Amino acid sequence: MSSLRTEPYLQANVYDASRRRLLCGREDMLALAAAQLKFQKQQGLWGQSKPIWVDIGGGTGFNIEAMHAYLDVPYFFSAVFLVDLSPSLCEVARKRFRRLGWNVNVVCEDARTFRLEDHLDEIAHATPTNQALTEYTSTHTDMVYQADLITMSYSLSMIPDYYNVVDSMVRLLAPCGIVGAVDFYVQSIAETTGRNYVGGSFNRHVNWLSRGFWRAWFDCDRVSLEGARRDYLEYRFGTKKILNERNYLLGGIPYYIFLGCHCERVFARTRHLLETVDASCTESPPLSPANGQEIDMPLLSGPALPIEARSKAYQSAIVNLSSNLPLQSTFYQNSQARIHYDEQLKKHMQFNNDYLYAFTWEDPRVDQRLLRISDTDTVLCLTSAGDNLLEYLITANPRRIHAVDLNPNQNHLLELKVAAFQALPYADVWKMFGEGHHPNFRRLLVDKLSCHMSSQAFQFWVNNTNRFTSSTSFYEYGGSGHAIKLIRWLVRFSGLRRAAGELCTVRTRNEQREVWSRIRPMVLSRTLHWALVGTEWFLWKAAGVPANQRQMIIRDSSDLRPDGPARHERLTDVSGEVLWDYVVNTLDPIARDTLLSEENYHYLLTLAGRYTRRCHPAYLSPKAHTKLSQLRAFSGLRIHTDEMSEVIQRFSPATLTIAINERESVCPYHLADIQPLSQIMDSMDWFSPTSTAASTQVRSLKRALKPKGRVLLRSAGLEPWYVDVFEKGGFEVRRVAARLPGMCVDRVNMYASTWVMTKAEKCPG
């Protein structure tokens, strides 16, 4: 920045024009900051007063004018300051603001020495409340004004003494303030290893060739790209959002967008915050005092508790605090629903940054009928696509729902749905999840949804905006999207597109049966089954059926036939007759007994690639939107990214009332590489009968459930082997549904049996 002192006035104008294409991400950084400020205003954080904004290294004032697209700058802020060391750039900025008629204070000064107290005339009309805080200490009794927003746009990389500038920003920022930065960078992923506070490392890695080239290129213009600049910014501020992007217009220049807040704001109430989050994760009473006063660091370990009574997020936070590091990014979010996880663990990375289920295949209407969930229940369930979880909130509103999934991307999808209800009108929610398409999704994501999402979830959706903006439906992505794409391709290839359309629109079951008779020969073709549907790849990628579950189906079939075991020996091939029979027994009763156009939205989606106004999940109704968009609609939701067994083991004894155990995203092809994780498969069908995983999970459930607590299980087998494990573990077992050949047990009809396991009232342990 010092090199700009003598820059001629003409060059300043060229400088402003050329940076429009070179400096990407400035508008996104401003939009993210504006979203946070609007959220704070809605929460009444400033009362009747207005915030103060300081733009450091603001140059010609482009940032301040660009912010007007997201906020009414003259009205929203009580005072705006542009600080830059270049006289020529400051003069361009003054002319810009005179043209706009805005009262922006352009200060030609070193950012290290800038203080708001030196400009009292400009901020005399600003009330020193939350946004311009007055601090009083035993040694300094002068009034100290602080900024609610500090931004830096491609200036940190041009400041030689960046440590002092960042330190001065810490002093300048109000306790509840926001800091936004966008700049070039080059870093290897190895440089972030072990840093759990950076808010996600997706797309952060820059290969060695690019690192060397861009360093040399920018050194010619006295722009420094060493990683220490970004590292120090992330060290001094808590991370709210982080994005790692590339400017492909000019050769793929790496740049990042950082949105942070005061670390000290959290340190001042560390004990209270950590204990509250920890208690909600483990269903244990909060251990901190109600007033949340700061407590000496040695007490952070709290009273002696079993290790499983502490959440992993709490334990990780203690390590950071003892090392004088910021907390994990999840602690700085506006919502504490998402629980911290280590994204660099192999068990989370195995999913290749994608989810398996874009929609949920279990029937929530049956869950509610069997479990009678109430507002006093504490529910543990799998996240999957989040559809059923949202229905539980609509119909029963339990006091707490713990959503668990090992696949981080399934939880990213749930976060997106929750954010949509909190920030968007019904019309936008319907376009996204009813039609599976929204042309303005990226703008909604940055402007409205970002302040309701974790940093990792936000990164995921920024890098997957095409799932809503492309001509392909959102539901044709992910593992389950393979099935939808295949079905729709087969329908077109077979010339049955019109018949499939009729199947989605007919109003009576008789009409539906007639249409099904025309489509059935193609869908249930033995040739198609042999070539694709019965293969291991398709069963896993499209239907989520792992090897153990396939074998359970085969064993069940052999038990039901007269030639039994002898036939079983011939049916080890996954593309055999058994699986074909299973598919037939799934689909034929559905076409006969449920009406796709009115009630069976599961199969309607597979044919149409979208829902209709007449047939859709309950969470997509206007009435549901009214309920879920209320202020505290999701206050009882906790989202865990971990194995089910790991989460259960950390609950306090006898605190859960309901566990819904259906299916989770697990990649069986990698299980050999992560053998200790064999117990991650929280659909009990996925366990091996020869392992101890089932008995371990049953013991954990027995410990965590209250007396008469219920576990709902669905199985591909009529008599799954692990029923005996529950009985021996002190549960009363009851099969509440059995799908025999020709029967339809629910709107999905994919599982052979459904069970409710009830913990005995006087169960030992």
Phi, psi and omega in degrees: 000328180295334180292347182272358183304315187261011181298129181294156184300320180297320180295330179298321178292319177297319179303316182293319182288319184290332184286346180300320181268329182286322188257084178282159173091353182294317180295321179295319178298316179294321179295320178295317179296318179297321179298319178294318180295319178295324176296316179297322178295319178297328179279359179071029185294329184256358183066230181269355183271176183237156184280167176245137181239133175237121178256108185271130184068038187285351175057239186273004177087015181301316183303315186293319177292320181294329179299338183296342176289342184243332179220150173281091190306309182297330183270321189288321185260143175282331178204143179231131180238134171250122182244122179208153184266353183264116179299322183292319178292321178297323179294320175299319180297317180298319179295322178301313185284331173294320177296320180283342183076027182259145178266076179257132182271109179266118186243117177270095189202157174290130183297336180292334185252359183290131176223139179293333181296338179281358183228047184295330179297322181287334183245019182299331182274358179269125180283125183283074177254233182296316187279338174230083194285141171261125180248137178232126177233175182291337183253339181234112181255001180284152177291133180243115177271142180227157185265146177271339177220128173235129180234151175221122182242103179054036178246333181299324181287351181252001183261119181298309184266066188287334179301311182294325179294315179296320177297320179293328177294324178299317179290327184283333187280133177292157183306324179257017185282170180239138173242132179236139180216146172221136185194167174287159174198160165218125180209151170270151179297335179297334181288343180254003181301129179085355179267098183271009184250007187270000174077021178112143183241018181300127176067015182282330185292133173242127185294164189296326180293315179294323179299313180294319183294311185289328175298312181294320181298311184282337175299330179296335180253017180057039172249122187259129183249018180297145186294341184297331181296310178293320181301318182290325176298316180289335178284322184276340181234149173285139185274122173264315178216146175218140175225137175244115188231176177228141173265091185283347177296330183238040172093016177078044179290125179286136173215159181232156173239127182238133173232121185226180180213178182290128170293319184299333179299323179277321180303324183295340178228033187303310185300315182296315181296310183297318181292323179294313179296317180298319180296321181288336179280328186251001181056041177246157180296142175301140183259354184265158177295150186296329183280352175063028180291153182295136182238151182304143183303322181302337182277356185297337179290340175073183178298157181295120180228152173302148185300327182288348179277356177252136178286157178296327179297318179296312182297320179293322179295322179298320178298316180297314182296320179292339178261007180060042178249158174298160175287169176297153186303326183299332181288341182262003182282162178291335176241141179260021183293317182278127182267140183302142172217159180268103186292345183270000176290146184298326183294335177269333184279347186293347186268003175055041175055043177211157176261159177270322188244115174273348177211163187260135185263001179261149185272107183290337179297323177290320179304313183293323181292322183279325188259339183048058181297137181233177182285359176259358185277151168248115190251135173246123182213165175280145181292310188049236177264000177085357185296311183292323178302317179295324178292324176300319179295323182289313188275330187233331182050061179298156184298329177210139171235123174258110178264127187235133172203136179288331181280112181302331185287332173296321178287330173299321179295317177298317178301321179297317180294317179298314179298322181298319178291328182282335190237343189244151172289166184301323183300319179289320178299318180295318179299319183290309189250349173270307180272340181074025183203134174212112185296336182254028186300317183297320179294319176298320182299313183284316188281325190237323186273334190302321185286357178249010185235155173288163181297319181295317179295320179298316177302315182301314186282331174297324181273001179227033180296335181297342180292340176250338187262342181282172179289341178281140180295147175307327185283356176265011176252167183080177181300316181294339178295335177299319180295316181296316179299318181297313182298315182292326177292317180296321179299315179293316182296326183273000181072024183251021182299319180294318179295321178295322176296321177296321180300331181273353186235343182300150188259349182233157179292326179298315177298320180296319179297323180293317179294320180299324180298335178276329182272330187307315182302330179279312184295321183256030178293130178294328178295315178298319180297315180296320186282328189219301191301324182273002182282155181299319182299311184292317181300325179279307187294320186264322186252350179069033181258110180277176186299315182299323179290323176298316180295326177296319178297318181295315180298318179300316182296319181293328179289332183274351184251153185296328181276359170030244188303323180298319179291324180303323180297333182272356188247031180280343177286126184293345179264018184279188186294329183300311182292328175297316177301321182296318179294318179299315181290345175275312191274321182301312178296328178298312180294333182276322193248347179237147182259112185297322186287344186242324189228332186261080183289341179299307183278334173301318181296320182294331180273319187263340183077008179197167174266170175241167180296335180272335187222111182195165175299155183300329184290349180261013177273154177301324179296318178295321179298320178300320182284316185282346178270002177291159191304314186249030183298329183247021183294337180264007183269133173231130186248113183255133175251090187190175172291148178302317182297323179295321180290316182298319184297339183262002174283147172293150182300144174054051180240331178281149174245332182219135172233123180253109193247095186245282181210153177226162178280109177223139183262101186295337182291344182254002185295330179295332181278341183230056185307321178300347183263020182299335181271014178283345190279090191280356161279121187298335176300335187278348179285152174272135179300339182271354180264169178263008186297318182296314181295324177297316181291324178296318178297319179295318178296318180300320180290320187278332184281146170288160171305136185070012172293148187243146173239123177261125180235140169244143185221149174281352178252150178286325179230074183299145186297332186279358174299321178297327179296319177295317181298315179292337181274004176097023178252145169272122185256141181213123174276118185259352176203141177223120180268092175278163181308127178091357182261151175240115186262338176199189186282354176254314174061027184266340183258142182284332181209156177231137185230146170240119178256123183247127178292129182300146185297325179243051183283125177301137177081000000 
